[in-house]
Amino acid sequence: KCVLHERRQRERQGAELGDVVAFDVFVPVARAEWDTLFFFYGVVLCVGGLGFLGYLSMISELLYHQWGATYANISVGVLSAIVDNIPVMFAVLTMYPDMSSGQWLLVTLTAGVGGSLLSIGSAAGVALMGQARGQYTFFSHLKWTPAIAMGYFASIWTHMWLNSTLF
């Protein structure tokens, strides 16, 4: 214990003087939120499986060819609140629908903001629930959902108005 204390003190002194301090990779890895990392790994693995089985192409056909790009992108945003915005956007990129740049900006906007509708819809929400257990919960976030939903639809309207030439 004394040796570690002396080592840390030398590193602090060296860092204060501008010296290069060795980075120990094992300390950050030991503090990693493994349940959060496995959650994201599992979701991305599931999206890859859906693509392999052909379900993503069926969903792409339904959403982008039958509903139209605007309604599909708004639906993608709502879906990203339930699943998570990272794998939903990964799925859209895997489907690679033929869209204008305005629609690509819209799907990016809706996936990002829509992911905040529920705490499980964004990487930040999932990570925060893991770090602040009991203080930040699914239900404590749920009380803000109506305000976030108003912002969601206001941001869509603003995007369509400001970038109407891109559609």
ABEGO torsion letter per residue (X at the ends): XAAAAAAAAAAAAAAAAGBBBBBBAAAAAAABBAAAAAAAAAAAAAAAAAAAAGAAAAAAAAAAAAAEAAAAAAAAAAAAAAAEAAAAAAAAAAAGBBBBAAAAAAAAAAAAAAAAABAAABAAAAAAAAABBGABBAAAAAAAAAAAAAAAAAAAAAAAAAAAAAX
